[in-house]
Amino acid sequence: MIACFLRLPIMRLDHHCTVLHVSILVVLLLTLDADGEDPDCEDEIFVRRNTRYDASLGDSLRINCTIQFCKNSAQNVLWFRVENVSVPVDLRSHISVSWVSAHRLLRTSFLDFQSILITDAGAYQCRSGLSVSHVIHVNVHESADTAQQAWRCLYIAKGITAFVIVVIIITVASMQGCKWKSKKKNRLDDQVRQ
């Protein structure tokens, strides 16, 4: 049995193949991104096409934009109002931006309107890096309650005005009637004395 082992061929390294393999391995290791991140990765925004929100005047409204960030992304989201050109949203006293994180790279940005105005109606987009969302349409209308309250107030005002006019007419008529009766009584008294 020892003789069988002695007859096995001895493996010798082929230095040319080894150098080639080591060179390829070094090149692959040097070009490999350690995080497994695609260097051409762009943030991905999830907003459905033709998204619409309807709000009544004075209501609160929250529109959202969900973003899948790349690992080395700045994770910054900007909101724009789309008119003839895109204009950054003016974060006024009744408009604010907030965040919710599902996990480290998936976040949702909210554009919050407290007591929405008619002038807030329009088209909005969120942007992160080079990625831009689909347009989000916001419609603001007077609520049926507001219109009904306006009509109710108008009818109440008309009713009060009519009541006041009737009271004034009755008061003036009764005062005139008293004067007329007293004049008539004075004439009768004068006739009786004569």
MIDOSE-1310 file (N, C-alpha, C; in nm, 2 decimals, decimal comma, always signed):
residues 194
miac	+0,08/-0,12/+0,00/+0,00/+0,00/+0,00/+0,08/+0,13/+0,00; +0,20/+0,12/+0,06/+0,28/+0,24/+0,06/+0,33/+0,27/-0,08; +0,35/+0,17/-0,15/+0,39/+0,19/-0,29/+0,29/+0,26/-0,37; +0,16/+0,25/-0,35/+0,05/+0,32/-0,42/+0,06/+0,47/-0,39
flrl	+0,09/+0,50/-0,27/+0,11/+0,64/-0,24/+0,23/+0,70/-0,31; +0,33/+0,63/-0,32/+0,45/+0,68/-0,38/+0,43/+0,70/-0,53; +0,34/+0,64/-0,59/+0,32/+0,65/-0,73/+0,23/+0,76/-0,77; +0,16/+0,83/-0,68/+0,07/+0,94/-0,71/+0,15/+1,05/-0,77
pimr	+0,09/+1,12/-0,87/+0,17/+1,23/-0,92/+0,17/+1,35/-0,82; +0,28/+1,42/-0,82/+0,29/+1,53/-0,73/+0,24/+1,65/-0,80; +0,16/+1,73/-0,73/+0,10/+1,85/-0,80/+0,20/+1,96/-0,79; +0,22/+2,02/-0,90/+0,31/+2,14/-0,90/+0,23/+2,26/-0,94
ldhh	+0,26/+2,37/-0,89/+0,18/+2,49/-0,92/+0,23/+2,55/-1,05; +0,14/+2,59/-1,14/+0,18/+2,66/-1,26/+0,17/+2,80/-1,22; +0,29/+2,86/-1,21/+0,30/+3,00/-1,17/+0,23/+3,10/-1,26; +0,22/+3,07/-1,38/+0,15/+3,17/-1,47/+0,00/+3,17/-1,44
ctvl	-0,07/+3,06/-1,42/-0,21/+3,05/-1,39/-0,23/+3,11/-1,25; -0,15/+3,08/-1,16/-0,17/+3,13/-1,02/-0,16/+3,28/-1,02; -0,07/+3,34/-1,09/-0,06/+3,49/-1,09/-0,18/+3,55/-1,16; -0,23/+3,49/-1,26/-0,35/+3,53/-1,33/-0,47/+3,53/-1,24
hvsi	-0,49/+3,42/-1,17/-0,60/+3,40/-1,08/-0,59/+3,50/-0,96; -0,48/+3,52/-0,91/-0,46/+3,61/-0,80/-0,49/+3,76/-0,85; -0,44/+3,79/-0,97/-0,46/+3,92/-1,02/-0,61/+3,95/-1,04; -0,68/+3,85/-1,09/-0,83/+3,87/-1,11/-0,90/+3,88/-0,98
lvvl	-0,86/+3,81/-0,88/-0,92/+3,82/-0,75/-0,89/+3,95/-0,69; -0,77/+4,01/-0,70/-0,74/+4,14/-0,65/-0,83/+4,25/-0,71; -0,84/+4,24/-0,85/-0,92/+4,34/-0,92/-1,06/+4,33/-0,87; -1,12/+4,22/-0,86/-1,26/+4,20/-0,81/-1,28/+4,26/-0,67
lltl	-1,18/+4,23/-0,59/-1,19/+4,28/-0,45/-1,18/+4,43/-0,44; -1,10/+4,49/-0,52/-1,08/+4,63/-0,52/-1,20/+4,71/-0,58; -1,26/+4,65/-0,68/-1,38/+4,72/-0,74/-1,51/+4,69/-0,67; -1,51/+4,59/-0,58/-1,63/+4,56/-0,51/-1,67/+4,66/-0,42
dadg	-1,80/+4,71/-0,42/-1,85/+4,80/-0,32/-1,87/+4,73/-0,19; -1,82/+4,77/-0,08/-1,82/+4,70/+0,04/-1,96/+4,69/+0,10; -2,05/+4,79/+0,07/-2,19/+4,79/+0,12/-2,28/+4,71/+0,03; -2,23/+4,67/-0,09/-2,32/+4,60/-0,18/-2,41/+4,71/-0,25
edpd	-2,38/+4,83/-0,24/-2,46/+4,94/-0,30/-2,43/+4,96/-0,44; -2,53/+4,98/-0,52/-2,51/+5,01/-0,66/-2,47/+5,16/-0,67; -2,35/+5,19/-0,73/-2,31/+5,33/-0,73/-2,40/+5,42/-0,81; -2,49/+5,36/-0,90/-2,58/+5,44/-0,98/-2,72/+5,44/-0,92
cede	-2,73/+5,40/-0,79/-2,86/+5,39/-0,72/-2,92/+5,53/-0,71; -3,05/+5,54/-0,74/-3,12/+5,67/-0,72/-3,24/+5,64/-0,62; -3,27/+5,74/-0,54/-3,38/+5,72/-0,45/-3,51/+5,69/-0,53; -3,59/+5,60/-0,48/-3,72/+5,57/-0,55/-3,84/+5,62/-0,47
ifvr	-3,92/+5,69/-0,54/-4,04/+5,76/-0,48/-4,17/+5,68/-0,52; -4,25/+5,66/-0,42/-4,37/+5,58/-0,44/-4,49/+5,67/-0,43; -4,54/+5,73/-0,54/-4,66/+5,81/-0,54/-4,74/+5,77/-0,66; -4,86/+5,73/-0,64/-4,94/+5,68/-0,76/-4,97/+5,79/-0,85
rntr	-4,97/+5,75/-0,98/-5,01/+5,85/-1,08/-5,15/+5,89/-1,06; -5,18/+6,02/-1,09/-5,32/+6,08/-1,08/-5,37/+6,08/-0,93; -5,28/+6,09/-0,83/-5,33/+6,10/-0,69/-5,40/+6,23/-0,67; -5,52/+6,22/-0,61/-5,60/+6,34/-0,58/-5,64/+6,34/-0,44
ydas	-5,64/+6,46/-0,38/-5,70/+6,48/-0,24/-5,80/+6,59/-0,25; -5,92/+6,56/-0,19/-6,02/+6,66/-0,18/-6,03/+6,71/-0,03; -6,04/+6,84/-0,01/-6,05/+6,89/+0,12/-6,16/+7,00/+0,12; -6,22/+7,02/+0,24/-6,31/+7,13/+0,25/-6,24/+7,25/+0,31
lgds	-6,28/+7,36/+0,28/-6,22/+7,49/+0,33/-6,21/+7,48/+0,48; -6,09/+7,51/+0,54/-6,08/+7,51/+0,68/-6,04/+7,37/+0,74; -6,05/+7,26/+0,67/-6,02/+7,13/+0,72/-5,86/+7,11/+0,72; -5,82/+7,01/+0,79/-5,68/+6,97/+0,79/-5,66/+6,87/+0,68
lrin	-5,55/+6,87/+0,61/-5,52/+6,77/+0,51/-5,37/+6,73/+0,52; -5,34/+6,60/+0,49/-5,21/+6,55/+0,50/-5,19/+6,47/+0,37; -5,09/+6,51/+0,28/-5,06/+6,44/+0,16/-4,92/+6,37/+0,19; -4,90/+6,26/+0,13/-4,78/+6,18/+0,16/-4,70/+6,14/+0,04
ctiq	-4,57/+6,12/+0,07/-4,47/+6,08/-0,04/-4,38/+5,98/+0,03; -4,38/+5,85/-0,01/-4,29/+5,75/+0,04/-4,17/+5,73/-0,04; -4,05/+5,73/+0,02/-3,93/+5,72/-0,05/-3,84/+5,60/+0,00; -3,79/+5,53/-0,09/-3,69/+5,42/-0,07/-3,56/+5,49/-0,10
fckn	-3,48/+5,51/+0,01/-3,35/+5,58/-0,01/-3,24/+5,48/-0,04; -3,14/+5,53/-0,11/-3,01/+5,45/-0,13/-2,93/+5,46/+0,00; -2,84/+5,37/+0,02/-2,77/+5,37/+0,15/-2,69/+5,50/+0,18; -2,63/+5,55/+0,07/-2,54/+5,67/+0,09/-2,62/+5,80/+0,06
saqn	-2,75/+5,79/+0,05/-2,83/+5,91/+0,01/-2,84/+6,01/+0,13; -2,86/+6,14/+0,09/-2,87/+6,24/+0,19/-3,01/+6,23/+0,27; -3,10/+6,16/+0,22/-3,23/+6,14/+0,28/-3,30/+6,27/+0,30; -3,30/+6,35/+0,20/-3,36/+6,48/+0,21/-3,48/+6,49/+0,11
vlwf	-3,59/+6,53/+0,15/-3,71/+6,54/+0,06/-3,76/+6,69/+0,06; -3,78/+6,74/-0,06/-3,83/+6,87/-0,08/-3,97/+6,86/-0,14; -4,06/+6,95/-0,10/-4,19/+6,96/-0,16/-4,20/+7,08/-0,25; -4,26/+7,06/-0,37/-4,28/+7,17/-0,47/-4,42/+7,18/-0,51
rven	-4,46/+7,30/-0,54/-4,59/+7,33/-0,60/-4,57/+7,35/-0,74; -4,64/+7,27/-0,83/-4,62/+7,28/-0,97/-4,72/+7,38/-1,03; -4,67/+7,48/-1,08/-4,74/+7,58/-1,15/-4,69/+7,59/-1,30; -4,66/+7,70/-1,35/-4,59/+7,70/-1,48/-4,45/+7,64/-1,47
vsvp	-4,39/+7,67/-1,35/-4,26/+7,60/-1,32/-4,28/+7,55/-1,17; -4,19/+7,46/-1,13/-4,20/+7,41/-0,99/-4,14/+7,51/-0,90; -4,22/+7,54/-0,79/-4,18/+7,64/-0,69/-4,18/+7,57/-0,56; -4,07/+7,58/-0,48/-4,07/+7,52/-0,35/-4,19/+7,56/-0,26
vdlr	-4,25/+7,47/-0,19/-4,37/+7,50/-0,11/-4,32/+7,60/+0,00; -4,40/+7,70/+0,02/-4,38/+7,80/+0,12/-4,44/+7,75/+0,25; -4,35/+7,71/+0,34/-4,39/+7,65/+0,47/-4,44/+7,77/+0,56; -4,56/+7,80/+0,54/-4,62/+7,91/+0,62/-4,68/+7,86/+0,75
shis	-4,75/+7,94/+0,82/-4,80/+7,91/+0,95/-4,89/+7,79/+0,95; -4,96/+7,77/+0,84/-5,06/+7,66/+0,84/-5,01/+7,54/+0,75; -4,88/+7,54/+0,70/-4,83/+7,43/+0,62/-4,70/+7,39/+0,69; -4,68/+7,26/+0,71/-4,56/+7,20/+0,77/-4,53/+7,07/+0,71
vswv	-4,40/+7,02/+0,73/-4,35/+6,89/+0,68/-4,32/+6,81/+0,80; -4,36/+6,68/+0,79/-4,32/+6,58/+0,90/-4,28/+6,45/+0,83; -4,22/+6,36/+0,91/-4,16/+6,23/+0,87/-4,21/+6,12/+0,95; -4,22/+6,00/+0,89/-4,24/+5,87/+0,96/-4,15/+5,77/+0,89
sahr	-4,07/+5,70/+0,97/-3,98/+5,60/+0,92/-4,03/+5,46/+0,94; -4,04/+5,38/+0,83/-4,08/+5,24/+0,83/-3,95/+5,16/+0,88; -3,84/+5,20/+0,82/-3,71/+5,15/+0,87/-3,61/+5,25/+0,81; -3,48/+5,22/+0,83/-3,37/+5,32/+0,81/-3,38/+5,38/+0,67
llrt	-3,41/+5,30/+0,57/-3,40/+5,35/+0,43/-3,54/+5,37/+0,37; -3,65/+5,34/+0,44/-3,78/+5,36/+0,38/-3,86/+5,46/+0,47; -3,88/+5,58/+0,42/-3,94/+5,69/+0,50/-4,06/+5,75/+0,42; -4,15/+5,81/+0,50/-4,27/+5,88/+0,44/-4,26/+6,02/+0,48
sfld	-4,26/+6,11/+0,38/-4,27/+6,25/+0,41/-4,41/+6,30/+0,40; -4,46/+6,38/+0,49/-4,60/+6,43/+0,48/-4,59/+6,59/+0,47; -4,68/+6,64/+0,38/-4,70/+6,78/+0,37/-4,84/+6,80/+0,44; -4,83/+6,87/+0,56/-4,95/+6,89/+0,64/-5,01/+7,03/+0,62
fqsi	-5,14/+7,04/+0,60/-5,21/+7,17/+0,59/-5,31/+7,17/+0,71; -5,29/+7,27/+0,80/-5,38/+7,29/+0,90/-5,47/+7,40/+0,86; -5,60/+7,39/+0,86/-5,70/+7,49/+0,82/-5,67/+7,53/+0,68; -5,69/+7,44/+0,58/-5,65/+7,46/+0,44/-5,73/+7,58/+0,38
litd	-5,66/+7,65/+0,29/-5,72/+7,77/+0,23/-5,75/+7,73/+0,08; -5,84/+7,81/+0,02/-5,87/+7,79/-0,12/-5,74/+7,81/-0,21; -5,65/+7,90/-0,16/-5,53/+7,92/-0,24/-5,43/+7,81/-0,23; -5,45/+7,71/-0,14/-5,37/+7,59/-0,13/-5,40/+7,49/-0,24
agay	-5,51/+7,50/-0,31/-5,55/+7,41/-0,41/-5,44/+7,42/-0,52; -5,41/+7,30/-0,58/-5,31/+7,30/-0,69/-5,24/+7,16/-0,70; -5,13/+7,16/-0,77/-5,05/+7,04/-0,79/-4,92/+7,04/-0,71; -4,89/+6,93/-0,65/-4,77/+6,92/-0,57/-4,68/+6,80/-0,61
qcrs	-4,55/+6,81/-0,58/-4,46/+6,70/-0,61/-4,36/+6,70/-0,49; -4,31/+6,58/-0,46/-4,20/+6,57/-0,37/-4,08/+6,52/-0,45; -3,96/+6,56/-0,40/-3,83/+6,53/-0,47/-3,73/+6,49/-0,37; -3,65/+6,39/-0,42/-3,54/+6,35/-0,34/-3,42/+6,32/-0,43
glsv	-3,31/+6,39/-0,42/-3,20/+6,38/-0,51/-3,25/+6,41/-0,65; -3,23/+6,32/-0,75/-3,27/+6,34/-0,89/-3,41/+6,28/-0,91; -3,47/+6,21/-0,81/-3,60/+6,15/-0,83/-3,71/+6,25/-0,80; -3,82/+6,24/-0,88/-3,93/+6,33/-0,87/-4,06/+6,24/-0,87
shvi	-4,15/+6,28/-0,78/-4,28/+6,20/-0,77/-4,37/+6,24/-0,89; -4,48/+6,16/-0,90/-4,59/+6,20/-0,99/-4,66/+6,32/-0,92; -4,74/+6,39/-1,00/-4,81/+6,50/-0,95/-4,92/+6,46/-0,85; -4,93/+6,53/-0,74/-5,04/+6,51/-0,65/-5,13/+6,63/-0,65
hvnv	-5,26/+6,61/-0,69/-5,36/+6,72/-0,71/-5,43/+6,74/-0,57; -5,44/+6,86/-0,53/-5,52/+6,90/-0,41/-5,63/+6,99/-0,45; -5,75/+6,95/-0,42/-5,87/+7,03/-0,45/-5,93/+7,08/-0,32; -5,96/+7,21/-0,31/-6,02/+7,27/-0,19/-6,15/+7,33/-0,24
hesa	-6,26/+7,29/-0,16/-6,39/+7,35/-0,20/-6,46/+7,39/-0,07; -6,56/+7,48/-0,08/-6,63/+7,51/+0,04/-6,72/+7,39/+0,07; -6,72/+7,37/+0,20/-6,80/+7,25/+0,24/-6,95/+7,29/+0,23; -7,03/+7,18/+0,22/-7,17/+7,20/+0,22/-7,22/+7,27/+0,35
dtaq	-7,16/+7,24/+0,46/-7,20/+7,30/+0,59/-7,17/+7,44/+0,59; -7,06/+7,49/+0,53/-7,03/+7,63/+0,52/-7,13/+7,70/+0,44; -7,17/+7,65/+0,32/-7,26/+7,71/+0,24/-7,40/+7,72/+0,31; -7,44/+7,61/+0,37/-7,57/+7,60/+0,44/-7,57/+7,70/+0,56
qawr	-7,46/+7,71/+0,63/-7,45/+7,81/+0,74/-7,46/+7,95/+0,68; -7,40/+7,98/+0,57/-7,41/+8,11/+0,51/-7,56/+8,15/+0,47; -7,63/+8,05/+0,41/-7,77/+8,07/+0,38/-7,85/+8,08/+0,50; -7,82/+8,00/+0,60/-7,90/+8,01/+0,73/-7,88/+8,15/+0,79
clyi	-7,76/+8,20/+0,79/-7,74/+8,33/+0,85/-7,81/+8,44/+0,77; -7,81/+8,43/+0,64/-7,88/+8,52/+0,55/-8,03/+8,52/+0,58; -8,09/+8,40/+0,59/-8,23/+8,40/+0,62/-8,26/+8,45/+0,76; -8,18/+8,42/+0,86/-8,20/+8,48/+0,99/-8,19/+8,63/+0,99
akgi	-8,09/+8,68/+0,92/-8,08/+8,83/+0,91/-8,20/+8,89/+0,84; -8,25/+8,83/+0,74/-8,37/+8,88/+0,67/-8,49/+8,87/+0,76; -8,50/+8,77/+0,84/-8,62/+8,75/+0,93/-8,61/+8,86/+1,04; -8,49/+8,88/+1,10/-8,48/+8,98/+1,20/-8,51/+9,12/+1,15
tafv	-8,46/+9,15/+1,02/-8,49/+9,28/+0,96/-8,64/+9,30/+0,94; -8,71/+9,20/+0,89/-8,85/+9,21/+0,87/-8,92/+9,23/+1,00; -8,88/+9,16/+1,11/-8,95/+9,17/+1,24/-8,93/+9,31/+1,29; -8,81/+9,37/+1,28/-8,78/+9,50/+1,33/-8,87/+9,60/+1,25
ivvi	-8,88/+9,59/+1,12/-8,96/+9,68/+1,04/-9,11/+9,67/+1,08; -9,16/+9,55/+1,10/-9,30/+9,53/+1,15/-9,32/+9,60/+1,28; -9,22/+9,58/+1,38/-9,24/+9,64/+1,51/-9,24/+9,79/+1,50; -9,15/+9,85/+1,41/-9,14/+9,99/+1,40/-9,27/+10,05/+1,34
iitv	-9,33/+9,97/+1,24/-9,45/+10,02/+1,18/-9,57/+10,01/+1,28; -9,57/+9,91/+1,36/-9,68/+9,90/+1,46/-9,66/+10,00/+1,56; -9,54/+10,03/+1,60/-9,52/+10,13/+1,71/-9,56/+10,27/+1,65; -9,52/+10,30/+1,53/-9,55/+10,43/+1,47/-9,70/+10,44/+1,45
asmq	-9,76/+10,34/+1,40/-9,91/+10,34/+1,38/-9,99/+10,36/+1,51; -9,94/+10,29/+1,62/-10,01/+10,30/+1,74/-9,99/+10,44/+1,80; -9,87/+10,50/+1,78/-9,85/+10,63/+1,83/-9,94/+10,73/+1,76; -9,95/+10,71/+1,63/-10,03/+10,80/+1,54/-10,18/+10,78/+1,58
gckw	-10,22/+10,65/+1,61/-10,35/+10,62/+1,64/-10,39/+10,69/+1,77; -10,30/+10,69/+1,87/-10,33/+10,75/+2,00/-10,34/+10,90/+1,98; -10,26/+10,96/+1,90/-10,27/+11,11/+1,87/-10,40/+11,14/+1,80; -10,43/+11,05/+1,71/-10,56/+11,07/+1,63/-10,68/+11,06/+1,72
kskk	-10,67/+10,96/+1,81/-10,79/+10,94/+1,90/-10,79/+11,06/+2,00; -10,68/+11,11/+2,05/-10,68/+11,22/+2,14/-10,73/+11,35/+2,07; -10,70/+11,37/+1,95/-10,74/+11,49/+1,87/-10,89/+11,47/+1,85; -10,94/+11,35/+1,82/-11,08/+11,33/+1,80/-11,16/+11,35/+1,93
knrl	-11,10/+11,31/+2,04/-11,17/+11,32/+2,17/-11,17/+11,47/+2,21; -11,06/+11,54/+2,18/-11,06/+11,69/+2,21/-11,17/+11,76/+2,13; -11,19/+11,72/+2,00/-11,29/+11,78/+1,92/-11,43/+11,76/+1,98; -11,45/+11,63/+2,02/-11,58/+11,59/+2,07/-11,61/+11,67/+2,20
ddqv	-11,50/+11,68/+2,28/-11,52/+11,76/+2,41/-11,55/+11,91/+2,38; -11,48/+11,96/+2,28/-11,51/+12,10/+2,24/-11,65/+12,12/+2,19; -11,70/+12,02/+2,12/-11,83/+12,03/+2,06/-11,93/+12,02/+2,18; -11,91/+11,93/+2,27/-12,00/+11,91/+2,39/-12,01/+12,04/+2,47
rq	-11,90/+12,11/+2,49/-11,90/+12,23/+2,57/-11,97/+12,34/+2,50; -11,97/+12,34/+2,37/-12,03/+12,45/+2,30/-12,18/+12,43/+2,30
